[in-house]
Amino acid sequence: MREIGRHRRLRGKAAIGLAAMVALAVGGSLAASQAVAAPRVSAASGGLSVTKHFFGSTVEPYTGKNTAVFRYTLRNANGMKVQILTYGGTVQTIWVPGRNGRSADVVLGFKTLADYVKFNSPPVAPTTGVYFGETVGRYANRIAKGQFSLDQPGQGKVTYTLPVNNGPNALHGGIVGFGNHIWASQAVTGNGSVGVQLTLNSPNGDEGAPAGSPGCPNGCTGYPAAIKVILTYSLNNQNQLVLHYTTTNLSSNLNTIVNLTIHRYFNLAGESSFPGSAYRQLIQINANKYTPTDTTSIPLGFNASVFGTPFDFTRLFQMGARIADVSAPDNSPGFLFCVPPRSTMSSAWSTILVISGSVNFPSRRSTKATFSATVSESNSAAP
């Protein structure tokens, strides 16, 4: 399923806050080197714990230096376990307890740091990778022809260019997106929860490059304004993985664009389940419209009704039956849904997404998964 992106414009010194409670998570990144340390354990009441282990090291693109990567493991009293990497703010595993004492890892991922670096969203490759579990930014989804314009204080309309890495377009932030960075991190504990906070500072001109660089034959300006992203994952004994993220524009004289998302691949039958198991799972999405696109997956500028198309998941359907149906018009080769906005954005906004449900691990003859989800959104002026 393709992720749902939200386009947001940040004014100088404005802040964006987003909170989400899901059976998944996100992270952040900062170009700060960290010393290799022994595993650390932070205990909390009620059988909750968070541990930190060295996971390897790789080059941080902002600094060009070899930098340590850590894996945080969050556990609760029910046997749920979530593992989050500082590389890319990536959720590596989500182990969920099921019936009969069985557990399964319900998200896809790689086992080693080397595989994440090589395959997940490689900076230079014929394809752009699979983005398993990573935080996508500065701008998720595609920007047509790697180009956009913004009104800037005292300058008027300014055009910015980004590396092209997906056909004629810029995808998921560019060649080196947030998923390629190593986020600064610290364990956190709260009232009835444990977690990890991840931080990334993205500089003014991020993804800028000289002429002749990959994806930038004539040079790229990169994104305007410096921004700071803070992501906090926390796990509680209600088997909820809560994501809260805040983005702040640090440049008082520049506007910018931000469209963060999470890139999880779920299979409720378990990552190692038999081929095709996810196709049998039932899904319902409370969206009555989708976004038609052109042949390069750029939205055409209007929303179309899902009714009468394979995108109609307003009631429970098997996922596989709809994926196999390519009769939908307007070149939409996946599921990109629109949830009507509940309000307009001012200088700060927040969203809470709650996904709940039970996970079953049945036989090959009967694979089922039932979800319910609600979304609430609010806006307020930045202080």
Backbone torsions as a table, in degrees:
resi	resn	phi	psi	omega
1	MET	NA	131.6	178.3
2	ARG	-75.7	145.2	-176.2
3	GLU	-74.2	154.8	175.2
4	ILE	-91.6	122.1	-179.4
5	GLY	-103.3	152.3	175.6
6	ARG	-124.0	125.8	-179.7
7	HIS	-86.6	128.1	178.0
8	ARG	-134.3	140.3	177.3
9	ARG	-108.1	127.8	-179.3
10	LEU	-102.0	126.2	173.5
11	ARG	-88.6	165.7	-177.9
12	GLY	-53.5	130.1	178.4
13	LYS	61.1	18.1	175.8
14	ALA	-85.7	158.2	179.5
15	ALA	-125.7	144.8	175.3
16	ILE	-119.6	132.3	177.1
17	GLY	-121.4	136.4	176.7
18	LEU	-136.5	129.3	175.8
19	ALA	-119.1	138.0	178.4
20	ALA	-142.6	136.2	172.4
21	MET	-110.7	118.8	-174.0
22	VAL	-147.7	173.1	171.7
23	ALA	-91.4	41.4	-176.8
24	LEU	-160.8	-174.7	-175.6
25	ALA	-161.0	171.0	174.1
26	VAL	-136.3	171.2	-179.6
27	GLY	-139.6	-170.6	179.7
28	GLY	-140.2	-177.9	179.4
29	SER	-149.3	143.4	175.7
30	LEU	-139.7	139.9	-179.2
31	ALA	-79.9	67.1	178.7
32	ALA	-126.1	127.9	178.8
33	SER	-77.6	145.7	-178.0
34	GLN	-128.9	141.6	-179.6
35	ALA	-71.9	143.4	176.1
36	VAL	-67.7	128.8	-175.4
37	ALA	-129.5	158.1	174.3
38	ALA	-67.9	158.7	179.0
39	PRO	-55.6	137.8	178.7
40	ARG	-116.1	143.6	-179.3
41	VAL	-124.0	127.2	172.4
42	SER	-113.2	114.4	-176.1
43	ALA	-92.0	149.4	174.0
44	ALA	-136.0	166.2	-177.8
45	SER	-69.5	159.0	174.1
46	GLY	77.9	25.1	177.0
47	GLY	78.2	15.6	178.8
48	LEU	-92.7	143.7	177.2
49	SER	-153.8	155.7	172.9
50	VAL	-134.6	130.8	179.1
51	THR	-124.1	153.6	-178.4
52	LYS	-126.1	127.4	179.3
53	HIS	-129.3	146.8	171.8
54	PHE	-67.1	130.8	-175.7
55	PHE	-113.3	-7.5	-177.9
56	GLY	136.0	-168.8	177.4
57	SER	-147.6	152.1	177.9
58	THR	-156.0	172.7	-176.4
59	VAL	-77.0	128.4	173.6
60	GLU	-84.9	119.5	-174.5
61	PRO	-59.4	-33.3	-178.6
62	TYR	-66.1	-35.2	-175.5
63	THR	-106.2	-21.9	-174.5
64	GLY	74.5	11.7	-176.9
65	LYS	-107.0	147.1	174.0
66	ASN	-65.8	127.7	-170.0
67	THR	-133.9	140.7	-179.3
68	ALA	-68.5	143.3	175.0
69	VAL	-117.5	137.4	-178.4
70	PHE	-120.5	154.1	173.7
71	ARG	-117.7	125.9	175.8
72	TYR	-100.6	134.8	178.1
73	THR	-116.3	119.7	177.9
74	LEU	-102.8	133.5	179.4
75	ARG	-131.9	148.6	172.6
76	ASN	-122.5	-178.8	-174.4
77	ALA	-73.3	-11.7	-176.3
78	ASN	-96.8	2.0	-179.3
79	GLY	92.3	5.1	175.9
80	MET	-78.0	139.1	-177.5
81	LYS	-138.5	133.2	179.2
82	VAL	-127.7	132.6	179.2
83	GLN	-118.3	126.3	-172.8
84	ILE	-125.9	131.0	-178.3
85	LEU	-99.7	144.7	173.2
86	THR	-74.6	-16.4	173.8
87	TYR	-76.4	111.8	177.2
88	GLY	74.1	7.1	-174.4
89	GLY	55.4	45.3	-167.4
90	THR	-95.2	132.4	169.8
91	VAL	-87.2	110.8	-176.2
92	GLN	-82.2	-44.8	-178.8
93	THR	-142.0	151.2	167.0
94	ILE	-134.2	102.0	178.9
95	TRP	-90.0	121.6	-174.8
96	VAL	-117.7	129.6	176.7
97	PRO	-69.9	138.4	179.0
98	GLY	-120.6	-168.4	-179.1
99	ARG	-72.4	159.4	180.0
100	ASN	59.4	25.3	175.9
101	GLY	75.5	6.9	-179.4
102	ARG	-87.0	148.2	176.5
103	SER	-127.8	157.3	177.4
104	ALA	-147.4	150.2	173.1
105	ASP	-86.4	113.6	-169.8
106	VAL	-98.2	9.6	173.5
107	VAL	-125.3	153.3	179.5
108	LEU	-87.1	148.4	-180.0
109	GLY	-171.3	177.7	176.9
110	PHE	-104.4	160.3	-177.7
111	LYS	-86.7	-28.1	-173.0
112	THR	-124.4	156.9	175.3
113	LEU	-62.8	-38.8	-179.8
114	ALA	-57.8	-39.1	179.0
115	ASP	-69.2	-38.5	176.7
116	TYR	-62.4	-44.1	-178.7
117	VAL	-65.4	-39.4	-174.3
118	LYS	-80.5	-37.5	-169.1
119	PHE	-114.4	-24.7	-167.4
120	ASN	-71.4	-56.9	173.6
121	SER	-148.4	68.2	-174.9
122	PRO	-61.2	137.5	-178.2
123	PRO	-58.8	-37.3	-179.9
124	VAL	-132.0	113.6	-179.2
125	ALA	-162.2	159.6	176.1
126	PRO	-61.5	-31.4	175.5
127	THR	-120.7	170.8	-173.5
128	THR	-97.7	9.1	176.4
129	GLY	88.8	-175.6	-175.3
130	VAL	-107.2	-15.6	175.7
131	TYR	60.2	33.0	-178.2
132	PHE	-53.1	115.3	167.9
133	GLY	68.9	3.8	-171.2
134	GLU	-89.8	165.8	172.6
135	THR	-85.1	126.7	-176.4
136	VAL	-104.5	128.2	179.4
137	GLY	-174.5	172.1	6.2
138	ARG	-72.1	-20.3	-178.8
139	TYR	-134.9	113.6	179.3
140	ALA	-77.1	155.3	-177.0
141	ASN	68.3	-161.0	-167.9
142	ARG	-103.0	145.5	168.9
143	ILE	-114.0	119.0	-174.0
144	ALA	-56.9	126.2	177.3
145	LYS	58.1	16.4	179.4
146	GLY	61.2	37.2	-174.7
147	GLN	-144.9	138.5	174.4
148	PHE	-151.2	163.0	179.8
149	SER	-125.6	145.6	178.0
150	LEU	-138.0	146.4	169.8
151	ASP	-78.6	125.6	179.8
152	GLN	-113.7	142.9	-179.2
153	PRO	-55.7	125.7	177.7
154	GLY	75.1	-0.3	-177.5
155	GLN	-121.1	-23.1	-172.5
156	GLY	79.9	-153.2	-176.4
157	LYS	-76.9	129.0	179.6
158	VAL	-122.8	136.2	178.4
159	THR	-98.0	135.1	-179.6
160	TYR	-120.3	148.0	-179.1
161	THR	-125.3	146.4	-176.5
162	LEU	-129.0	158.5	176.1
163	PRO	-61.0	135.6	176.6
164	VAL	-89.5	122.5	-176.0
165	ASN	-135.8	10.8	-179.4
166	ASN	-147.8	87.6	-172.6
167	GLY	62.5	-126.0	179.5
168	PRO	-90.6	6.3	-169.9
169	ASN	-119.5	164.5	171.4
170	ALA	-94.4	129.4	-175.7
171	LEU	-119.6	135.1	169.8
172	HIS	53.2	43.3	174.5
173	GLY	96.7	-19.2	-179.8
174	GLY	119.4	-162.2	-176.2
175	ILE	-70.1	-38.6	176.4
176	VAL	-119.6	90.3	-179.4
177	GLY	-90.7	-174.3	-179.0
178	PHE	-60.8	-27.1	179.4
179	GLY	-70.8	-9.9	178.1
180	ASN	-97.6	-0.3	-175.9
181	HIS	-104.5	158.5	178.1
182	ILE	-100.6	117.3	-175.1
183	TRP	-85.3	143.4	170.4
184	ALA	-67.9	152.3	-171.1
185	SER	-149.3	155.9	170.0
186	GLN	-157.5	143.9	175.8
187	ALA	-71.3	145.9	178.5
188	VAL	-134.5	148.5	174.1
189	THR	-129.2	146.0	179.5
190	GLY	-134.0	-166.9	178.8
191	ASN	-75.3	97.1	-179.8
192	GLY	80.0	23.5	179.2
193	SER	-153.2	159.6	171.9
194	VAL	-131.3	155.7	-178.5
195	GLY	-170.6	-166.0	178.7
196	VAL	-141.0	139.2	176.1
197	GLN	-108.7	131.6	-177.4
198	LEU	-120.7	140.8	-175.7
199	THR	-133.8	138.1	176.1
200	LEU	-135.1	132.3	172.0
201	ASN	-106.2	114.5	179.4
202	SER	-100.9	121.7	-172.4
203	PRO	-78.2	162.3	170.0
204	ASN	-59.6	131.6	-177.8
205	GLY	85.9	9.9	178.3
206	ASP	-53.9	134.5	-176.0
207	GLU	74.3	12.1	170.8
208	GLY	-75.0	149.7	-177.6
209	ALA	-158.2	151.9	179.3
210	PRO	-74.6	164.6	178.2
211	ALA	-56.5	137.8	-179.6
212	GLY	91.9	-6.9	176.8
213	SER	-73.1	157.8	179.2
214	PRO	-52.7	126.0	179.0
215	GLY	77.9	-1.6	-177.1
216	CYS	-131.3	67.5	-177.1
217	PRO	-59.8	-30.9	179.7
218	ASN	-110.1	14.0	-176.6
219	GLY	89.2	155.0	-179.9
220	CYS	-131.9	138.0	178.6
221	THR	-76.7	-29.8	-172.6
222	GLY	80.1	-176.2	-178.0
223	TYR	-81.0	139.6	176.6
224	PRO	-78.0	151.8	173.4
225	ALA	78.5	145.6	172.0
226	ALA	-88.2	136.1	178.4
227	ILE	-130.1	156.0	176.6
228	LYS	-121.3	128.2	-179.9
229	VAL	-116.3	127.8	176.4
230	ILE	-121.4	123.2	179.1
231	LEU	-117.4	133.2	178.0
232	THR	-127.5	120.2	173.1
233	TYR	-100.5	137.7	174.0
234	SER	-143.2	146.7	-178.3
235	LEU	-120.2	137.2	178.0
236	ASN	-123.3	-179.9	-177.9
237	ASN	-83.8	4.7	169.7
238	GLN	-92.3	13.0	-178.2
239	ASN	59.4	35.5	176.1
240	GLN	-108.2	129.0	172.2
241	LEU	-100.8	114.7	-171.7
242	VAL	-102.1	129.9	177.0
243	LEU	-113.6	127.0	173.8
244	HIS	-127.8	125.6	176.0
245	TYR	-135.1	146.2	-178.3
246	THR	-129.9	133.4	177.1
247	THR	-121.1	130.4	-177.7
248	THR	-124.3	131.3	174.0
249	ASN	-80.2	117.2	-177.1
250	LEU	-90.5	-5.2	-177.4
251	SER	-101.1	116.0	-175.4
252	SER	-73.2	-17.9	-174.4
253	ASN	-116.1	14.9	-178.6
254	LEU	-136.8	138.2	168.1
255	ASN	-92.8	162.2	177.7
256	THR	-152.2	178.8	175.7
257	ILE	-118.1	145.5	177.2
258	VAL	-142.7	136.4	177.7
259	ASN	-150.1	80.4	-177.3
260	LEU	-83.2	151.5	174.2
261	THR	-153.7	173.9	175.7
262	ILE	-111.9	148.0	-172.3
263	HIS	-126.7	64.2	-179.6
264	ARG	-91.3	143.8	170.7
265	TYR	-112.8	115.0	-176.8
266	PHE	-102.9	142.7	164.7
267	ASN	-140.9	107.2	-173.9
268	LEU	-71.3	-10.9	173.1
269	ALA	-81.0	-8.5	180.0
270	GLY	109.2	146.5	-176.3
271	GLU	-58.4	-36.3	-175.7
272	SER	-96.5	18.3	-178.7
273	SER	-73.0	171.1	-174.3
274	PHE	-66.5	152.0	-178.6
275	PRO	-57.7	136.6	178.9
276	GLY	87.1	-1.1	-176.3
277	SER	-63.0	-35.6	-179.3
278	ALA	-67.1	-28.9	-178.5
279	TYR	-63.8	-26.0	-178.1
280	ARG	-85.5	-7.9	-177.5
281	GLN	-76.6	146.3	-177.8
282	LEU	-91.2	141.0	-178.5
283	ILE	-139.3	142.6	174.6
284	GLN	-133.5	131.4	-178.1
285	ILE	-127.3	124.7	-178.2
286	ASN	-83.8	63.7	177.3
287	ALA	-134.2	128.9	-178.2
288	ASN	-102.0	3.0	178.0
289	LYS	-138.5	160.0	173.2
290	TYR	-135.3	168.6	-177.1
291	THR	-105.2	105.9	175.0
292	PRO	-62.7	149.6	-177.4
293	THR	-130.9	166.9	171.9
294	ASP	-83.6	-172.1	-175.1
295	THR	-71.2	-10.4	176.2
296	THR	-106.3	14.7	176.8
297	SER	71.4	25.5	173.5
298	ILE	-94.1	128.1	-179.9
299	PRO	-55.3	143.5	-178.6
300	LEU	-82.7	-7.4	175.3
301	GLY	102.1	8.1	176.0
302	PHE	-144.7	161.4	177.8
303	ASN	-106.6	138.1	-178.0
304	ALA	-113.4	153.3	179.1
305	SER	-68.6	140.7	176.9
306	VAL	-78.4	-19.5	-173.1
307	PHE	-67.6	132.1	-176.4
308	GLY	83.4	8.8	178.8
309	THR	-126.7	166.6	175.8
310	PRO	-65.4	-8.6	-179.6
311	PHE	-86.4	4.2	-179.4
312	ASP	-81.8	97.2	174.3
313	PHE	-116.0	30.2	179.9
314	THR	-70.7	-11.5	166.1
315	ARG	-134.2	169.6	-173.2
316	LEU	-63.9	129.9	173.6
317	PHE	-138.0	153.7	170.6
318	GLN	-69.0	133.4	-176.1
319	MET	-60.9	-44.0	-174.9
320	GLY	-63.4	-34.4	-178.5
321	ALA	-63.5	-35.5	-179.1
322	ARG	-83.2	-33.6	178.3
323	ILE	-62.1	-36.4	-177.3
324	ALA	-74.6	-15.3	-177.5
325	ASP	-89.4	114.9	-177.6
326	VAL	-109.0	25.0	-175.5
327	SER	-82.1	-6.5	-178.4
328	ALA	-64.8	141.5	179.2
329	PRO	-77.4	177.1	167.6
330	ASP	66.4	32.8	165.8
331	ASN	55.6	38.6	178.8
332	SER	-100.3	92.8	-171.7
333	PRO	-85.7	30.9	-179.9
334	GLY	-169.9	-159.2	-179.1
335	PHE	-113.8	103.9	177.8
336	LEU	-123.7	102.5	-169.5
337	PHE	-103.7	158.2	179.5
338	CYS	-118.4	122.8	170.1
339	VAL	-101.7	118.9	-177.2
340	PRO	-54.6	134.7	-179.3
341	PRO	-66.1	143.2	178.8
342	ARG	-87.6	-15.6	179.7
343	SER	-161.7	169.6	175.4
344	THR	-96.8	157.1	-176.6
345	MET	-84.3	134.8	167.5
346	SER	-101.0	-127.7	-178.4
347	SER	-93.9	-6.4	176.6
348	ALA	-148.9	145.4	179.5
349	TRP	-147.7	157.4	176.9
350	SER	-144.0	148.3	179.8
351	THR	-135.5	139.4	174.7
352	ILE	-119.1	122.5	176.6
353	LEU	-115.1	125.9	179.7
354	VAL	-119.0	119.0	175.1
355	ILE	-113.7	125.1	-178.9
356	SER	-136.7	160.7	178.2
357	GLY	156.8	177.7	-179.8
358	SER	-105.9	150.1	179.7
359	VAL	-113.5	124.3	177.9
360	ASN	-113.7	147.3	176.7
361	PHE	-120.9	75.7	-173.4
362	PRO	-84.7	-170.6	-179.5
363	SER	-75.9	174.4	180.0
364	ARG	-62.6	-25.7	-174.3
365	ARG	-81.3	-10.8	-174.6
366	SER	-152.0	90.2	178.5
367	THR	-105.1	119.7	-177.4
368	LYS	-132.6	147.9	172.3
369	ALA	-150.3	128.1	-178.9
370	THR	-122.2	131.1	-177.9
371	PHE	-121.9	154.6	161.8
372	SER	-132.6	143.8	-177.3
373	ALA	-143.2	143.2	174.6
374	THR	-131.5	148.6	179.2
375	VAL	-128.4	131.3	172.7
376	SER	-127.8	148.1	-174.7
377	GLU	-141.7	142.9	177.5
378	SER	-143.9	155.5	179.9
379	ASN	-127.5	149.6	174.5
380	SER	-154.2	156.2	178.3
381	ALA	-73.0	143.8	178.0
382	ALA	-68.7	142.8	179.4
383	PRO	-66.0	NA	NA
